[in-house]
C-alpha cells in the first residue's frame, strides 16, 4: 500500500489545502506560487502513474486514489478561479468540467456494478482533455503576462478548448455505455 506512486498521490491530496491557503495569501507572488503548486500536482499525477507501471507497483488503492486526487485538485482550482473572477464566462466552462467529472465518475461506478467498467476506460481524448485542462488552469492561476504573451487570456481560451474536449470525451464514454444504460435492468435498483 505505501509505495512511491501511492505516496505521490497522497502528497497531491495533501497539497490541496496548501494550494488553497497560498491562493488567498496577501502576497504579490501568491498567484505564481499557487500556479507552481498546481504544476507540481500535475507533475506528480504523471509521475505516480509512470512509476506505478515502471516499478510494477500498480495497486487497488492507487487506482482508486489517483483519479480522486486529480478531480479534487482540478475542482478546487476551478472553484477558486471562479471565486476570484465571478463571471459567467469563467463559471460556464468550470461547471462543464466539474459536471463532466461527476457524471463520468458516477457512470464508471455504475458500469463497474454491472461488470462492464472496461467499456468506459480512459480514452485518448480524455487524456488530451486532461493535458489541455491542466495547462489552462495553470495559466489562469499564474495570471501575469510573460514578455508580451497574455497568459491569462491564453488560459481562458484553453479552458474553453478543455470544456469542448470535456463534452466530447463525455459523449464518447456515454456512447460506449449506452447499450448498458438503455438495456433491461439486470439487478435490483432503487427507483428515484
N, C-alpha and C positions, 0 to 999 in steps of 0.2 A: 504494500500500500504506500509506504513512504519511500518512493524512488524520486530521482531527479525530475522527471517530467511532471509528476503529481505535485511536488514541492513548488515547481514553477507556476503551476495552475493555482495553487493555494496562495502563492505570492501575488498573483494577478488579482485575486479576490481581495486580499489584504490591502492592495494598493488603492482600492476604490474609496475608502474613507479619507485616505491621504490626498487623493485626487480632488475630492470634494473640498477639503479644507484649503488646499493650495488654490483652488479656483476662486475662493472667496477672500483670500488674503489681500489686505490693502497694500500691495507691494507693486512697484512699477513693472517688474518682470514676472508677476504671478501667472499671467496667461501663457507666457513662453515656458515657464517651469511646468505648468499643468500640461501643456502640449507634449513636453518631453516625457512626462509620466505616462500619458496616453500612448505615445510611441513605444515606450518601454513595455507597456502592457501588450501592444501589438506584436512586438518582437518576441516576448515570452510565449505568446499564443503560437507563433510559428515554431519557436524553438522547442516547446514541450511536445508538440506533435512529431517533429523531426526526431528528437531524442527517443521518444517512446517507440517509434518504428525502428530506428537505428540500433538502439540498445535492447530491442525486443522486450520493452517494459510496458507494453500496452496493458491496461488493467481496466476492470469494470468501473472502479471509482474514477479513474482518469477519463474514461469515455463519458461518464456522467458529468463530472465537474467542468471539463473543458468547455463545452458549449454553454453551460450555465455562467461561467466566468466571462465568456465573450459577451453574452447577452446582457449581463449585469453592467459591464463596463460601457458598452455602447448605449444602453438605455440611460444610464446615469449621465453620460456625456451629452446626449441629446436633450435630456430634461434640463440640464444646467445651461446649455446653449439657448434653449427656448426661453428660459427664465431670464437670461441676460439680454436677449433680443426678442421680446414677446410680440412677434409679428406673425400674421398668417403665412407669409412667405417662408418662414422657417418652421413654423408649427406643423404645416401640412406634410412636408417630407419626413419630419420627425415622427409624426403619427403613422404615416405609411410604413416606415421602417420598424417601429416598435410593434405596430399591429400585425405586421407580417411575421415577426419573430414569435409572437404569442400564438398566432394561427398555426404556423408550421410546427411549433413545439407541441401543441395540442394534437395536430394531425399525426405527428410521429408517435406520440404516446398511444393514440387510438389505434394506429396501424400496428404497433407493437403488440397490443392486446389481441389483435387478430392474427398475429404471427406473420405479418406482411410488412414489417418495418423496412426491409430491403427495398421495397418499391419506392420509398421516399428517402433514400440515402442522399447524401450531399452530392450535388451536381456541379459541373464545371461552372455553369452560370452563377451558382451560389457562391463559389469561391471568388469569381471575378467581382461579384457584388460586394463581397466582404472586403476585398482589397480596395475597391473604389471608395467604399463607405469609410474605411479607416483613414485613408488619405484625406477625404473630405472633412471628416470630423477633426483630424489633426490640424488642418489649415484653418478651420473655423475657430478652433481654440487658440491657435497661435496668433491670429488676428493681424499682426504687423506685416506691412509690406517688406519684401526683401528686394533691395535695389528698387527697380521700378515695377516689380511684379506684385500685382494686387492679390495677395494671399487670401484674404477673406472672401473676395469676390470669386476667385477660382474655387475655393472651398464650397461656396454657395452653389456654383454651377455643378461641381462634382457631387454635391449632396442630392441634387435633382437627378443626375445620372444614376446615382446609387438607388434613389427611390424608384426610378423606372426599372432598373435591373432587379430591384426587390420585388416589384409587381410581376415581372417576367418570370423570375425564379419561383415565385409563389404559384403562378399558373402552371409551371412545369410540374411542381410537386402535386398540385391538386389534380392535374390531368392524369398523372401516374396513379393516384389513389382513387380516381373517380369510379372505377368499377367496384371497388370495395365500399365506397361511400353510397352508391346507388343500388347495390345489390341487396338481397334479402338479409335480414338480421340473422347472424349465426350464433348469437349469445344473448343472454338476458341483459337488458339495459334499462336505465331509469329514463322514462319519457318525461321531458320537462316542457 
